[in-house]
Amino acid sequence: MTVGASGPPLRPVMRGDRVEIPAKLQKSDYPLSMNRPELIRTPTGKPLAEVTMAAVVAGDLTNEDLRISAETLQLQGEISDAAGRPQLANNMRRAAEMTAIPDAEVLEIYNALRPRASSRERLDAIADRLESHYSAPVNAALVREAAQVYAARNLLAREED
């Protein structure tokens, strides 16, 4: 087991297909791929050590194996918090939630968040769907905040638009 630069080794525990970390990561654990590679897994559960060119050539990896996992993004958020970068940590948490949302829907949401592109009702519906369908409360809160700001600044879609 690798000893993290932050002290005693963190022992990742597999719970089903998820990696649980019993202790907090520190700024010194960044970058994870160098300092804590044992914590990184693909969305399909393969450890980082198995993501090699030989595995690609052998056909042992899928496109899904080459994407970042929600768990890795959460770990990056934890390191960002430890480094005193709360905005980056929140971005990582939003990104982690977004891994469950299909790409086409992410683009639809992105376009809906453009000024004057959506009504308050549409933005509220998007936020509700993010929470209920994708378990993405951090992203839902961002959409609701955008709706409030757009309403205050007269940037919601108008009837004649």
C-alpha positions as CSV (number, residue, x, y, z in Angstrom):
1,M,0.0,0.0,0.0
2,T,1.4,3.4,-1.0
3,V,1.8,5.9,1.8
4,G,0.3,9.2,1.0
5,A,2.4,12.3,1.4
6,S,-0.2,13.4,4.0
7,G,0.7,10.7,6.5
8,P,-0.4,7.1,7.1
9,P,-1.7,5.2,4.1
10,L,-5.3,5.6,3.1
11,R,-6.8,2.2,2.5
12,P,-9.5,2.4,-0.2
13,V,-12.4,0.1,0.5
14,M,-14.5,-1.3,-2.3
15,R,-18.3,-1.2,-1.6
16,G,-19.9,-2.8,-4.5
17,D,-18.5,-0.9,-7.5
18,R,-17.6,2.2,-5.4
19,V,-14.3,3.1,-3.7
20,E,-14.7,4.6,-0.3
21,I,-11.9,6.6,1.3
22,P,-11.9,6.4,5.1
23,A,-9.7,9.6,5.6
24,K,-9.5,13.0,4.0
25,L,-7.1,13.6,1.2
26,Q,-4.6,16.5,1.5
27,K,-3.2,19.0,-0.9
28,S,0.0,16.9,-1.0
29,D,-2.0,14.0,-2.5
30,Y,-2.2,16.0,-5.8
31,P,-1.8,14.8,-8.5
32,L,-3.7,11.6,-7.6
33,S,-2.3,9.7,-10.6
34,M,1.2,10.2,-9.2
35,N,0.7,10.2,-5.4
36,R,-2.4,8.1,-4.9
37,P,-2.9,6.0,-8.1
38,E,-4.5,3.2,-6.0
39,L,-7.5,5.4,-5.5
40,I,-8.3,6.0,-9.2
41,R,-10.7,3.7,-11.0
42,T,-12.4,4.0,-14.3
43,P,-16.2,4.2,-14.5
44,T,-16.2,0.5,-15.1
45,G,-14.2,-0.2,-12.0
46,K,-10.8,-0.9,-13.5
47,P,-7.8,0.4,-11.5
48,L,-5.7,3.1,-13.1
49,A,-2.8,0.6,-13.4
50,E,-4.8,-1.4,-15.9
51,V,-5.3,1.6,-18.2
52,T,-2.3,1.0,-20.5
53,M,-1.5,1.1,-24.2
54,A,-1.1,-2.7,-24.1
55,A,-4.7,-3.0,-22.8
56,V,-5.9,-0.7,-25.6
57,V,-4.1,-2.7,-28.2
58,A,-5.4,-6.0,-26.7
59,G,-9.0,-4.6,-26.8
60,D,-9.3,-4.9,-23.0
61,L,-10.5,-1.3,-22.6
62,T,-13.7,0.3,-23.7
63,N,-14.5,4.0,-24.3
64,E,-16.1,4.1,-20.9
65,D,-12.7,3.1,-19.3
66,L,-11.1,6.2,-20.8
67,R,-13.6,8.6,-19.1
68,I,-13.1,10.0,-15.6
69,S,-15.2,8.5,-12.9
70,A,-17.5,10.5,-10.5
71,E,-15.4,9.1,-7.6
72,T,-12.2,10.5,-9.0
73,L,-13.8,13.9,-9.5
74,Q,-15.0,13.8,-5.9
75,L,-11.5,13.0,-4.8
76,Q,-10.2,15.9,-6.8
77,G,-12.8,18.1,-5.1
78,E,-11.6,16.9,-1.7
79,I,-8.0,17.9,-2.6
80,S,-9.2,21.3,-3.8
81,D,-11.0,21.9,-0.5
82,A,-7.7,20.9,1.3
83,A,-5.8,23.4,-0.9
84,G,-8.2,26.2,0.1
85,R,-9.9,26.3,-3.3
86,P,-13.6,26.0,-2.6
87,Q,-14.8,27.2,-6.0
88,L,-12.7,24.5,-7.8
89,A,-13.9,21.9,-5.3
90,N,-17.5,22.9,-6.1
91,N,-16.7,22.6,-9.9
92,M,-15.4,19.1,-9.3
93,R,-18.5,18.1,-7.4
94,R,-20.7,19.4,-10.2
95,A,-18.6,17.6,-12.7
96,A,-18.9,14.4,-10.6
97,E,-22.7,14.7,-10.7
98,M,-22.6,15.4,-14.5
99,T,-21.0,12.0,-15.2
100,A,-24.4,10.4,-14.8
101,I,-26.1,12.8,-17.3
102,P,-26.1,11.9,-21.0
103,D,-23.9,14.2,-23.1
104,A,-26.9,15.4,-25.2
105,E,-28.8,16.4,-22.1
106,V,-25.7,18.3,-20.8
107,L,-25.7,20.3,-24.0
108,E,-29.4,21.0,-23.7
109,I,-28.9,22.3,-20.2
110,Y,-26.0,24.4,-21.3
111,N,-28.1,26.0,-24.0
112,A,-31.0,26.5,-21.6
113,L,-28.7,28.4,-19.3
114,R,-27.9,31.1,-21.9
115,P,-29.4,34.5,-21.0
116,R,-32.9,34.9,-22.3
117,A,-33.0,31.2,-23.6
118,S,-35.4,29.9,-20.9
119,S,-38.3,30.9,-18.7
120,R,-38.2,30.5,-14.9
121,E,-40.5,27.5,-15.3
122,R,-38.1,25.8,-17.7
123,L,-35.1,26.4,-15.5
124,D,-37.0,25.1,-12.4
125,A,-38.1,22.0,-14.4
126,I,-34.4,21.4,-15.3
127,A,-33.3,21.7,-11.7
128,D,-36.1,19.4,-10.5
129,R,-35.1,16.8,-13.1
130,L,-31.4,17.1,-12.1
131,E,-32.3,16.3,-8.5
132,S,-35.0,13.7,-9.1
133,H,-33.7,11.8,-12.1
134,Y,-29.9,12.2,-11.8
135,S,-29.4,12.8,-8.0
136,A,-27.5,15.9,-8.9
137,P,-28.4,18.4,-6.1
138,V,-25.3,20.6,-6.6
139,N,-26.1,21.1,-10.3
140,A,-29.8,21.7,-9.5
141,A,-28.8,24.4,-7.0
142,L,-26.6,26.1,-9.7
143,V,-29.6,26.1,-12.1
144,R,-31.9,27.5,-9.5
145,E,-29.3,30.2,-8.6
146,A,-29.1,31.1,-12.3
147,A,-32.9,31.4,-12.5
148,Q,-32.9,33.8,-9.5
149,V,-30.1,35.9,-11.0
150,Y,-31.7,36.0,-14.4
151,A,-35.0,37.0,-12.9
152,A,-33.3,39.8,-10.9
153,R,-31.4,41.0,-14.0
154,N,-34.3,40.6,-16.5
155,L,-32.5,37.9,-18.4
156,L,-35.2,35.2,-18.5
157,A,-36.9,34.4,-21.8
158,R,-39.6,36.9,-22.7
159,E,-43.0,36.0,-24.1
160,E,-42.2,37.6,-27.5
161,D,-38.8,35.8,-27.8
